Amino acid sequence: MLLSPKLERVRDSVDTYFTKLTELDRFNGVLLVFKNDTLLLDKAYNLNQDGTSSTYVATDYQFDIHSIAKLMTHYLLVKLERDEKLSTDQTLDAYFDDFPRGNEITLKMLLEHSSGLPRELVGFEGEEYQLTFDDILELSKKQSLLFPPGTDVQYSNIGYEILYGIISNIYEKSFSQCVVDEIFEPLGMDSSGAHFFVKENRVKRMAQNHVLKDDVLEPIDNIQKDEFRNARFFSTGEDLKKFMDHIKQEPYASFLEDKNGIIAKDGGSKGIRAQVYSDLKNHFDFVLLANYDEMPFFDTIDDMVKLMKSEPVDYPKEINRVAIQVDEEVLQEYAGAYTFADFDGLVLEIEVEGDHLIVLQEDEKVGELKAESPTVFFEDSKSAESFEFIKNEKGTYDALMGWKGIVVEGKRM
């Protein structure tokens, strides 16, 4: 099918962007792009073109999708609510007799990450991989809430594990089998499946996950022992497009789109990144799947959206950051402990050492920060990731830390 000149320009700009990103060793994966329901791009980008390489992928490869499962969960809740099998206004005490403050926490709060439950299980020393839903439920009951239910927002995998269990109980089968039976099968997503708790093994061509270690790209196990098993799905670009095409239709779109008319979800873990994105107002869709986690993930997604709108972006290029001198009295303002809720309450200490800052974890030095500006610091001059200090309401500083393409907030303790 011939493209209009405008669509050709969009396609070429997207292809150029990801080609440059790959040439800089920052991307390995597949990209599926549609504009006005017209296919613009369905392409694999490989760091190594050798088909025997562990990094090699093709457009029909299956990738782990991690938290994209949460969008599937939202869809199933909408479906169950329309069928009058549950209400998202129900509280947890409708399902569990002894859940602390279960009369205050609604399913909607779990869905929107406003329940107060932490991101991961705090104080658990074992392997999440071993836990059943009943185990997770009992451990969840012992978690201290980060805030009163409904008063704030904190991303919580624990909250979604509880939703998986509720959906599983209603359908009377594992959550994984629910997704296969209620989503993958009806939509013809024949290359999508789950690693655990399903009747059928649908693995065909699975992408191998990778991390960068000591400047060497290394394959790692796709199944990590510190991850729960209840929603471990994999899919392809084509299959995920089928799912997005389904949920962007009514009656589902009204429940799933945000105020800007966008339905999107990212997912990822060690060695893997994934994104589905549908803009219902500007009429474009894309699926991005990567089996290498060093890409500047959220910056890339932001640029991708701009490219689809024919807005200007800076194409990926080699980074060479330059350090400047900052007065010691300024550096001293940043000294202190910062806690990162999105990293399971990780605490990092910032101290001044000579003319720069150092980072300590449990009294062990784990990094050095050089100033690019009075508030923005970096460790690697070749990386875009920063450690930025932001003044808070107390007159001290909180921190924004870049890590593998994402940004997490650290609160001053």
MIRO-165423 format. One record per residue (C-alpha): residue in one letter; residue number from 1; x, y, z. Coordinates in Angstrom, 2 decimals. Layout:
N
+-----+-----+---------+---------+---------+
: res :   n :       x :       y :       z :
+-----+-----+---------+---------+---------+
:   A : NUM :       X :       Y :       Z :
...
+-----+-----+---------+---------+---------+
This chain:
413
+-----+-----+---------+---------+---------+
: res :   n :       x :       y :       z :
+-----+-----+---------+---------+---------+
:   M :   1 :    0.00 :    0.00 :    0.00 :
:   L :   2 :    1.36 :    3.41 :   -1.01 :
:   L :   3 :    1.63 :    6.02 :    1.72 :
:   S :   4 :    0.83 :    9.69 :    1.38 :
:   P :   5 :    3.86 :   12.03 :    1.50 :
:   K :   6 :    2.90 :   13.08 :    5.04 :
:   L :   7 :    2.72 :    9.50 :    6.29 :
:   E :   8 :    5.98 :    8.68 :    4.53 :
:   R :   9 :    7.67 :   11.50 :    6.44 :
:   V :  10 :    6.32 :   10.20 :    9.75 :
:   R :  11 :    7.44 :    6.67 :    8.94 :
:   D :  12 :   10.91 :    7.80 :    7.87 :
:   S :  13 :   11.40 :   10.00 :   10.92 :
:   V :  14 :   10.44 :    7.16 :   13.29 :
:   D :  15 :   12.68 :    4.70 :   11.46 :
:   T :  16 :   15.59 :    7.16 :   11.49 :
:   Y :  17 :   15.15 :    7.75 :   15.24 :
:   F :  18 :   15.24 :    4.06 :   16.16 :
:   T :  19 :   18.02 :    3.31 :   13.70 :
:   K :  20 :   20.19 :    5.96 :   15.38 :
:   L :  21 :   19.21 :    4.67 :   18.83 :
:   T :  22 :   20.26 :    1.16 :   17.80 :
:   E :  23 :   23.54 :    2.41 :   16.30 :
:   L :  24 :   24.31 :    3.97 :   19.70 :
:   D :  25 :   23.78 :    0.53 :   21.33 :
:   R :  26 :   20.71 :    1.82 :   23.18 :
:   F :  27 :   17.95 :   -0.28 :   21.60 :
:   N :  28 :   17.29 :   -3.85 :   20.56 :
:   G :  29 :   13.73 :   -4.87 :   19.83 :
:   V :  30 :   10.70 :   -4.47 :   17.60 :
:   L :  31 :    8.41 :   -1.59 :   16.72 :
:   L :  32 :    4.90 :   -1.70 :   15.23 :
:   V :  33 :    3.42 :    1.67 :   14.19 :
:   F :  34 :    0.03 :    2.70 :   12.79 :
:   K :  35 :   -1.32 :    6.13 :   11.85 :
:   N :  36 :   -4.97 :    6.60 :   10.83 :
:   D :  37 :   -5.25 :    2.77 :   10.87 :
:   T :  38 :   -2.52 :    2.58 :    8.21 :
:   L :  39 :    0.54 :    0.44 :    8.90 :
:   L :  40 :    3.66 :    2.59 :    8.82 :
:   L :  41 :    6.29 :    0.35 :   10.31 :
:   D :  42 :    6.65 :   -3.25 :   11.45 :
:   K :  43 :   10.35 :   -3.69 :   12.02 :
:   A :  44 :   12.99 :   -5.35 :   14.19 :
:   Y :  45 :   16.09 :   -3.40 :   15.17 :
:   N :  46 :   19.09 :   -5.54 :   16.08 :
:   L :  47 :   22.42 :   -4.71 :   17.67 :
:   N :  48 :   23.74 :   -7.89 :   16.06 :
:   Q :  49 :   22.33 :   -9.02 :   12.72 :
:   D :  50 :   23.55 :  -12.58 :   13.28 :
:   G :  51 :   20.43 :  -14.69 :   13.69 :
:   T :  52 :   22.24 :  -16.96 :   16.15 :
:   S :  53 :   23.01 :  -14.08 :   18.53 :
:   S :  54 :   21.12 :  -14.19 :   21.84 :
:   T :  55 :   20.02 :  -10.58 :   21.29 :
:   Y :  56 :   18.56 :  -11.24 :   17.83 :
:   V :  57 :   14.80 :  -10.71 :   17.40 :
:   A :  58 :   12.32 :  -10.65 :   14.54 :
:   T :  59 :    8.87 :   -9.06 :   14.42 :
:   D :  60 :    7.15 :  -12.33 :   15.36 :
:   Y :  61 :    9.24 :  -12.89 :   18.50 :
:   Q :  62 :    7.46 :  -13.13 :   21.84 :
:   F :  63 :    8.47 :  -10.69 :   24.59 :
:   D :  64 :    7.65 :  -10.62 :   28.27 :
:   I :  65 :    5.22 :   -7.74 :   28.86 :
:   H :  66 :    5.18 :   -7.45 :   32.68 :
:   S :  67 :    2.95 :   -4.54 :   33.81 :
:   I :  68 :    1.02 :   -4.36 :   30.55 :
:   A :  69 :   -0.89 :   -7.10 :   32.38 :
:   K :  70 :   -2.30 :   -4.30 :   34.54 :
:   L :  71 :   -4.08 :   -2.82 :   31.51 :
:   M :  72 :   -5.54 :   -6.27 :   30.82 :
:   T :  73 :   -6.64 :   -6.37 :   34.46 :
:   H :  74 :   -8.39 :   -3.01 :   34.09 :
:   Y :  75 :  -10.19 :   -4.31 :   30.99 :
:   L :  76 :  -11.36 :   -7.45 :   32.82 :
:   L :  77 :  -12.64 :   -5.37 :   35.74 :
:   V :  78 :  -14.63 :   -3.17 :   33.34 :
:   K :  79 :  -16.01 :   -6.30 :   31.70 :
:   L :  80 :  -16.96 :   -7.91 :   35.03 :
:   E :  81 :  -18.55 :   -4.68 :   36.26 :
:   R :  82 :  -20.66 :   -4.41 :   33.10 :
:   D :  83 :  -21.75 :   -8.00 :   33.66 :
:   E :  84 :  -22.68 :   -7.03 :   37.25 :
:   K :  85 :  -20.26 :   -9.57 :   38.73 :
:   L :  86 :  -18.44 :   -6.96 :   40.79 :
:   S :  87 :  -18.24 :   -3.25 :   41.45 :
:   T :  88 :  -15.01 :   -1.30 :   41.64 :
:   D :  89 :  -16.62 :    0.62 :   44.51 :
:   Q :  90 :  -16.67 :   -2.57 :   46.58 :
:   T :  91 :  -14.28 :   -2.67 :   49.52 :
:   L :  92 :  -11.90 :   -5.51 :   50.28 :
:   D :  93 :  -14.03 :   -6.73 :   53.15 :
:   A :  94 :  -16.51 :   -7.93 :   50.50 :
:   Y :  95 :  -13.91 :  -10.55 :   49.56 :
:   F :  96 :  -11.66 :  -11.00 :   52.60 :
:   D :  97 :  -12.94 :  -11.05 :   56.18 :
:   D :  98 :   -9.85 :   -9.89 :   58.02 :
:   F :  99 :   -7.95 :   -7.54 :   55.70 :
:   P : 100 :   -6.78 :   -4.54 :   57.78 :
:   R : 101 :   -8.81 :   -1.44 :   56.86 :
:   G : 102 :  -10.55 :   -3.64 :   54.32 :
:   N : 103 :  -13.72 :   -1.59 :   54.84 :
:   E : 104 :  -11.87 :    1.47 :   53.49 :
:   I : 105 :   -9.85 :    0.10 :   50.55 :
:   T : 106 :  -11.91 :   -0.20 :   47.36 :
:   L : 107 :  -11.12 :   -2.14 :   44.21 :
:   K : 108 :  -10.88 :    1.21 :   42.43 :
:   M : 109 :   -8.15 :    2.28 :   44.86 :
:   L : 110 :   -6.19 :   -0.87 :   44.06 :
:   L : 111 :   -6.71 :   -0.18 :   40.37 :
:   E : 112 :   -5.53 :    3.43 :   40.65 :
:   H : 113 :   -2.68 :    2.78 :   43.12 :
:   S : 114 :   -4.29 :    4.85 :   45.87 :
:   S : 115 :   -4.84 :    2.11 :   48.47 :
:   G : 116 :   -1.74 :    3.00 :   50.50 :
:   L : 117 :   -0.22 :   -0.46 :   50.02 :
:   P : 118 :    3.52 :   -0.40 :   49.20 :
:   R : 119 :    4.98 :   -1.22 :   45.80 :
:   E : 120 :    6.41 :   -4.58 :   46.92 :
:   L : 121 :    6.28 :   -6.72 :   50.06 :
:   V : 122 :    8.23 :   -4.92 :   52.78 :
:   G : 123 :   10.09 :   -7.17 :   55.21 :
:   F : 124 :    9.76 :  -10.32 :   53.11 :
:   E : 125 :   13.12 :  -12.10 :   52.85 :
:   G : 126 :   12.24 :  -15.05 :   50.61 :
:   E : 127 :   11.73 :  -15.43 :   46.85 :
:   E : 128 :    8.51 :  -13.91 :   45.50 :
:   Y : 129 :    8.69 :  -16.55 :   42.79 :
:   Q : 130 :    7.68 :  -19.19 :   45.35 :
:   L : 131 :    4.57 :  -17.41 :   46.64 :
:   T : 132 :    1.00 :  -18.52 :   45.92 :
:   F : 133 :   -1.86 :  -16.02 :   45.93 :
:   D : 134 :   -2.81 :  -17.11 :   49.46 :
:   D : 135 :    0.77 :  -16.43 :   50.58 :
:   I : 136 :    0.74 :  -12.97 :   48.97 :
:   L : 137 :   -2.63 :  -12.18 :   50.54 :
:   E : 138 :   -1.47 :  -13.10 :   54.04 :
:   L : 139 :    1.75 :  -11.09 :   53.63 :
:   S : 140 :   -0.23 :   -8.14 :   52.24 :
:   K : 141 :   -2.32 :   -8.05 :   55.41 :
:   K : 142 :    0.88 :   -7.44 :   57.40 :
:   Q : 143 :    2.00 :   -4.44 :   55.33 :
:   S : 144 :    1.92 :   -0.99 :   56.87 :
:   L : 145 :   -0.01 :    1.45 :   54.69 :
:   L : 146 :    2.06 :    4.32 :   53.35 :
:   F : 147 :   -0.92 :    6.69 :   53.70 :
:   P : 148 :   -4.65 :    6.51 :   54.53 :
:   P : 149 :   -6.57 :    4.80 :   51.70 :
:   G : 150 :   -7.59 :    7.19 :   48.93 :
:   T : 151 :   -5.47 :   10.15 :   50.07 :
:   D : 152 :   -2.40 :    9.76 :   47.85 :
:   V : 153 :   -0.93 :    7.68 :   45.04 :
:   Q : 154 :    1.92 :    5.16 :   45.18 :
:   Y : 155 :    2.44 :    2.53 :   42.50 :
:   S : 156 :    1.68 :   -0.86 :   44.06 :
:   N : 157 :    2.26 :   -4.27 :   42.56 :
:   I : 158 :    0.78 :   -5.68 :   45.78 :
:   G : 159 :   -2.55 :   -4.00 :   45.07 :
:   Y : 160 :   -2.71 :   -5.61 :   41.66 :
:   E : 161 :   -1.79 :   -9.03 :   43.03 :
:   I : 162 :   -4.92 :   -8.75 :   45.17 :
:   L : 163 :   -6.98 :   -7.81 :   42.09 :
:   Y : 164 :   -5.59 :  -10.85 :   40.26 :
:   G : 165 :   -6.84 :  -13.01 :   43.10 :
:   I : 166 :  -10.31 :  -11.45 :   43.09 :
:   I : 167 :  -10.66 :  -11.92 :   39.32 :
:   S : 168 :   -9.41 :  -15.49 :   39.68 :
:   N : 169 :  -12.03 :  -16.24 :   42.33 :
:   I : 170 :  -14.86 :  -14.86 :   40.19 :
:   Y : 171 :  -13.88 :  -16.88 :   37.12 :
:   E : 172 :  -12.93 :  -19.89 :   39.29 :
:   K : 173 :   -9.57 :  -20.41 :   37.57 :
:   S : 174 :   -6.09 :  -18.95 :   37.73 :
:   F : 175 :   -5.71 :  -15.32 :   36.73 :
:   S : 176 :   -3.34 :  -16.37 :   33.94 :
:   Q : 177 :   -5.95 :  -18.74 :   32.52 :
:   C : 178 :   -8.58 :  -15.97 :   32.80 :
:   V : 179 :   -6.47 :  -13.72 :   30.55 :
:   V : 180 :   -5.90 :  -16.53 :   28.05 :
:   D : 181 :   -9.60 :  -17.47 :   27.96 :
:   E : 182 :  -11.12 :  -13.98 :   28.13 :
:   I : 183 :   -8.59 :  -11.99 :   26.04 :
:   F : 184 :   -6.05 :  -14.03 :   24.08 :
:   E : 185 :   -8.42 :  -16.67 :   22.71 :
:   P : 186 :  -11.38 :  -14.42 :   21.71 :
:   L : 187 :   -9.09 :  -11.84 :   20.06 :
:   G : 188 :   -7.04 :  -14.37 :   18.13 :
:   M : 189 :   -3.86 :  -13.51 :   20.03 :
:   D : 190 :   -2.38 :  -16.90 :   19.17 :
:   S : 191 :    1.22 :  -15.97 :   20.01 :
:   S : 192 :    0.37 :  -14.69 :   23.49 :
:   G : 193 :    0.43 :  -16.73 :   26.66 :
:   A : 194 :    1.59 :  -17.04 :   30.25 :
:   H : 195 :    4.60 :  -18.71 :   31.82 :
:   F : 196 :    2.65 :  -20.15 :   34.76 :
:   F : 197 :   -0.75 :  -21.51 :   35.81 :
:   V : 198 :   -2.15 :  -22.19 :   32.32 :
:   K : 199 :   -3.24 :  -25.34 :   30.51 :
:   E : 200 :   -1.30 :  -24.68 :   27.32 :
:   N : 201 :    2.33 :  -23.71 :   26.73 :
:   R : 202 :    2.24 :  -21.13 :   23.94 :
:   V : 203 :    5.95 :  -20.39 :   23.73 :
:   K : 204 :    7.15 :  -20.33 :   20.11 :
:   R : 205 :    9.99 :  -17.83 :   19.62 :
:   M : 206 :   10.79 :  -16.13 :   22.91 :
:   A : 207 :   13.09 :  -13.10 :   23.00 :
:   Q : 208 :   15.99 :  -13.49 :   25.41 :
:   N : 209 :   16.32 :  -10.67 :   27.95 :
:   H : 210 :   19.65 :   -8.82 :   28.36 :
:   V : 211 :   21.41 :   -6.41 :   30.70 :
:   L : 212 :   24.62 :   -4.43 :   30.41 :
:   K : 213 :   27.24 :   -5.59 :   32.92 :
:   D : 214 :   30.74 :   -4.11 :   32.97 :
:   D : 215 :   30.12 :   -2.71 :   29.46 :
:   V : 216 :   29.26 :   -6.20 :   28.17 :
:   L : 217 :   25.78 :   -7.22 :   27.00 :
:   E : 218 :   24.77 :  -10.34 :   28.91 :
:   P : 219 :   21.70 :  -12.60 :   28.62 :
:   I : 220 :   19.76 :  -13.14 :   31.82 :
:   D : 221 :   16.92 :  -15.42 :   32.83 :
:   N : 222 :   13.56 :  -14.09 :   31.68 :
:   I : 223 :   12.06 :  -15.43 :   34.91 :
:   Q : 224 :   13.57 :  -13.71 :   37.93 :
:   K : 225 :   13.21 :  -15.20 :   41.40 :
:   D : 226 :   12.23 :  -11.84 :   42.94 :
:   E : 227 :    9.10 :  -11.51 :   40.78 :
:   F : 228 :    5.59 :  -12.84 :   41.33 :
:   R : 229 :    4.25 :  -15.51 :   38.97 :
:   N : 230 :    0.52 :  -14.69 :   38.82 :
:   A : 231 :    0.66 :  -12.33 :   35.81 :
:   R : 232 :    3.74 :  -13.37 :   33.85 :
:   F : 233 :    2.52 :  -12.92 :   30.27 :
:   F : 234 :    4.30 :  -12.73 :   26.93 :
:   S : 235 :    3.11 :  -11.47 :   23.57 :
:   T : 236 :    4.10 :  -10.10 :   20.17 :
:   G : 237 :    3.71 :   -6.67 :   18.62 :
:   E : 238 :    0.94 :   -7.90 :   16.33 :
:   D : 239 :   -1.00 :   -9.55 :   19.14 :
:   L : 240 :   -0.78 :   -6.52 :   21.41 :
:   K : 241 :   -2.11 :   -4.36 :   18.57 :
:   K : 242 :   -5.15 :   -6.69 :   18.42 :
:   F : 243 :   -5.74 :   -6.10 :   22.13 :
:   M : 244 :   -5.40 :   -2.33 :   21.80 :
:   D : 245 :   -7.74 :   -2.25 :   18.80 :
:   H : 246 :  -10.34 :   -4.06 :   20.91 :
:   I : 247 :  -10.16 :   -1.90 :   24.03 :
:   K : 248 :  -10.12 :    1.42 :   22.17 :
:   Q : 249 :  -13.66 :    0.64 :   21.00 :
:   E : 250 :  -16.72 :    1.34 :   23.11 :
:   P : 251 :  -17.89 :    0.42 :   25.65 :
:   Y : 252 :  -14.31 :   -0.01 :   26.93 :
:   A : 253 :  -12.57 :    3.12 :   25.64 :
:   S : 254 :  -14.57 :    5.45 :   27.90 :
:   F : 255 :  -13.31 :    3.55 :   30.95 :
:   L : 256 :   -9.73 :    3.05 :   29.86 :
:   E : 257 :   -8.72 :    6.32 :   28.17 :
:   D : 258 :   -7.25 :    9.19 :   30.14 :
:   K : 259 :   -8.36 :   12.83 :   29.94 :
:   N : 260 :   -6.27 :   13.28 :   26.79 :
:   G : 261 :   -7.87 :   10.37 :   24.96 :
:   I : 262 :   -4.89 :    8.07 :   25.42 :
:   I : 263 :   -4.85 :    4.41 :   26.38 :
:   A : 264 :   -1.30 :    3.36 :   27.23 :
:   K : 265 :    0.70 :    1.16 :   29.56 :
:   D : 266 :    4.38 :    0.48 :   29.99 :
:   G : 267 :    5.96 :   -2.62 :   31.44 :
:   G : 268 :    9.42 :   -3.83 :   32.20 :
:   S : 269 :   11.86 :   -5.47 :   34.52 :
:   K : 270 :   15.47 :   -6.55 :   34.47 :
:   G : 271 :   16.48 :   -6.89 :   30.81 :
:   I : 272 :   13.11 :   -6.04 :   29.25 :
:   R : 273 :   10.98 :   -3.00 :   28.28 :
:   A : 274 :    7.51 :   -2.87 :   26.74 :
:   Q : 275 :    4.98 :   -0.18 :   25.75 :
:   V : 276 :    1.52 :   -0.12 :   24.19 :
:   Y : 277 :    0.10 :    3.26 :   23.18 :
:   S : 278 :   -3.10 :    4.38 :   21.43 :
:   D : 279 :   -3.96 :    8.04 :   20.95 :
:   L : 280 :   -7.70 :    8.12 :   20.19 :
:   K : 281 :   -7.75 :   11.83 :   19.33 :
:   N : 282 :   -4.72 :   11.96 :   17.06 :
:   H : 283 :   -5.38 :    8.50 :   15.64 :
:   F : 284 :   -2.10 :    6.71 :   16.04 :
:   D : 285 :   -0.95 :    3.53 :   17.74 :
:   F : 286 :    2.37 :    1.89 :   18.47 :
:   V : 287 :    3.76 :   -1.14 :   20.25 :
:   L : 288 :    7.40 :   -1.16 :   21.37 :
:   L : 289 :    9.10 :   -4.28 :   22.73 :
:   A : 290 :   12.77 :   -4.39 :   23.75 :
:   N : 291 :   14.86 :   -7.26 :   25.13 :
:   Y : 292 :   17.58 :   -4.94 :   26.43 :
:   D : 293 :   16.95 :   -2.45 :   29.23 :
:   E : 294 :   19.55 :    0.27 :   28.60 :
:   M : 295 :   17.29 :    2.32 :   26.33 :
:   P : 296 :   16.29 :    5.79 :   27.60 :
:   F : 297 :   12.78 :    4.43 :   27.94 :
:   F : 298 :   10.48 :    7.31 :   28.89 :
:   D : 299 :   12.42 :    9.86 :   26.85 :
:   T : 300 :   12.07 :    7.51 :   23.87 :
:   I : 301 :    8.32 :    7.16 :   24.39 :
:   D : 302 :    7.93 :   10.94 :   24.70 :
:   D : 303 :    9.87 :   11.43 :   21.47 :
:   M : 304 :    7.85 :    8.73 :   19.75 :
:   V : 305 :    4.62 :   10.57 :   20.56 :
:   K : 306 :    6.07 :   13.80 :   19.17 :
:   L : 307 :    7.18 :   12.06 :   15.99 :
:   M : 308 :    3.70 :   10.64 :   15.48 :
:   K : 309 :    2.32 :   14.17 :   15.77 :
:   S : 310 :    4.96 :   15.47 :   13.32 :
:   E : 311 :    6.50 :   17.57 :   16.08 :
:   P : 312 :   10.26 :   18.22 :   16.19 :
:   V : 313 :   12.54 :   16.05 :   18.30 :
:   D : 314 :   16.27 :   15.76 :   18.84 :
:   Y : 315 :   17.45 :   12.54 :   17.25 :
:   P : 316 :   19.60 :   10.26 :   19.43 :
:   K : 317 :   23.26 :   11.20 :   19.41 :
:   E : 318 :   26.39 :   10.45 :   21.38 :
:   I : 319 :   26.41 :   12.13 :   24.79 :
:   N : 320 :   29.43 :   13.94 :   26.20 :
:   R : 321 :   28.48 :   15.72 :   29.42 :
:   V : 322 :   30.83 :   18.28 :   30.96 :
:   A : 323 :   31.28 :   18.75 :   34.69 :
:   I : 324 :   31.36 :   22.19 :   36.33 :
:   Q : 325 :   32.53 :   23.43 :   39.73 :
:   V : 326 :   29.83 :   24.03 :   42.36 :
:   D : 327 :   30.48 :   25.78 :   45.65 :
:   E : 328 :   30.81 :   23.43 :   48.63 :
:   E : 329 :   28.07 :   25.31 :   50.51 :
:   V : 330 :   25.67 :   24.43 :   47.68 :
:   L : 331 :   26.77 :   20.79 :   47.75 :
:   Q : 332 :   26.22 :   20.65 :   51.51 :
:   E : 333 :   22.54 :   21.53 :   50.99 :
:   Y : 334 :   22.08 :   18.18 :   49.25 :
:   A : 335 :   23.80 :   16.07 :   51.91 :
:   G : 336 :   21.40 :   13.71 :   53.65 :
:   A : 337 :   19.36 :   10.52 :   53.28 :
:   Y : 338 :   16.77 :    9.97 :   50.54 :
:   T : 339 :   14.22 :    7.17 :   50.40 :
:   F : 340 :   12.88 :    5.83 :   47.10 :
:   A : 341 :    9.43 :    4.28 :   47.51 :
:   D : 342 :    9.44 :    2.95 :   43.94 :
:   F : 343 :   12.57 :    0.94 :   44.79 :
:   D : 344 :   11.01 :   -0.83 :   47.78 :
:   G : 345 :   12.03 :    1.94 :   50.19 :
:   L : 346 :   15.67 :    2.03 :   49.08 :
:   V : 347 :   17.65 :    4.55 :   51.14 :
:   L : 348 :   20.62 :    6.38 :   49.60 :
:   E : 349 :   22.91 :    8.71 :   51.54 :
:   I : 350 :   24.40 :   11.73 :   49.78 :
:   E : 351 :   27.65 :   13.12 :   51.19 :
:   V : 352 :   30.14 :   15.75 :   50.07 :
:   E : 353 :   33.61 :   14.50 :   49.20 :
:   G : 354 :   36.02 :   17.17 :   48.00 :
:   D : 355 :   34.45 :   19.04 :   45.06 :
:   H : 356 :   31.73 :   16.47 :   44.31 :
:   L : 357 :   29.00 :   14.32 :   45.84 :
:   I : 358 :   29.17 :   10.64 :   46.65 :
:   V : 359 :   26.32 :    8.13 :   47.00 :
:   L : 360 :   26.28 :    5.53 :   49.76 :
:   Q : 361 :   24.00 :    2.56 :   50.31 :
:   E : 362 :   24.16 :    0.91 :   53.73 :
:   D : 363 :   27.38 :    2.85 :   54.41 :
:   E : 364 :   29.04 :    1.51 :   51.24 :
:   K : 365 :   30.06 :    3.95 :   48.51 :
:   V : 366 :   28.17 :    3.07 :   45.32 :
:   G : 367 :   28.74 :    6.12 :   43.12 :
:   E : 368 :   30.17 :    9.58 :   42.53 :
:   L : 369 :   28.16 :   12.52 :   41.20 :
:   K : 370 :   29.62 :   15.37 :   39.17 :
:   A : 371 :   27.73 :   18.64 :   38.67 :
:   E : 372 :   26.39 :   19.58 :   35.25 :
:   S : 373 :   24.52 :   22.50 :   36.81 :
:   P : 374 :   23.99 :   23.63 :   40.41 :
:   T : 375 :   21.09 :   21.14 :   40.75 :
:   V : 376 :   21.72 :   18.44 :   38.11 :
:   F : 377 :   24.43 :   15.81 :   38.60 :
:   F : 378 :   25.65 :   12.82 :   36.61 :
:   E : 379 :   27.85 :    9.79 :   37.14 :
:   D : 380 :   28.55 :    8.70 :   33.56 :
:   S : 381 :   29.41 :   11.46 :   31.07 :
:   K : 382 :   28.12 :    9.23 :   28.24 :
:   S : 383 :   24.69 :    8.71 :   29.84 :
:   A : 384 :   21.65 :   10.99 :   29.87 :
:   E : 385 :   20.61 :    9.75 :   33.31 :
:   S : 386 :   20.85 :   12.35 :   36.05 :
:   F : 387 :   20.50 :   12.86 :   39.78 :
:   E : 388 :   18.54 :   16.10 :   40.16 :
:   F : 389 :   17.78 :   17.94 :   43.39 :
:   I : 390 :   14.38 :   19.66 :   43.66 :
:   K : 391 :   13.52 :   22.07 :   46.46 :
:   N : 392 :   10.56 :   20.89 :   48.54 :
:   E : 393 :    7.98 :   22.63 :   50.71 :
:   K : 394 :   10.16 :   22.20 :   53.80 :
:   G : 395 :   12.96 :   24.23 :   52.24 :
:   T : 396 :   15.23 :   21.18 :   51.88 :
:   Y : 397 :   15.69 :   19.08 :   48.75 :
:   D : 398 :   14.14 :   15.93 :   47.33 :
:   A : 399 :   15.78 :   14.05 :   44.46 :
:   L : 400 :   14.90 :   12.70 :   41.03 :
:   M : 401 :   17.11 :    9.79 :   40.06 :
:   G : 402 :   17.40 :    8.44 :   36.53 :
:   W : 403 :   17.87 :    4.69 :   36.28 :
:   K : 404 :   17.78 :    2.61 :   33.08 :
:   G : 405 :   15.57 :    5.07 :   31.25 :
:   I : 406 :   13.11 :    5.75 :   34.07 :
:   V : 407 :   13.01 :    8.47 :   36.72 :
:   V : 408 :   12.17 :    7.76 :   40.38 :
:   E : 409 :   11.59 :   10.22 :   43.21 :
:   G : 410 :   13.59 :   10.18 :   46.41 :
:   K : 411 :   12.13 :   11.93 :   49.46 :
:   R : 412 :   14.48 :   13.63 :   51.91 :
:   M : 413 :   14.35 :   11.79 :   55.22 :
+-----+-----+---------+---------+---------+
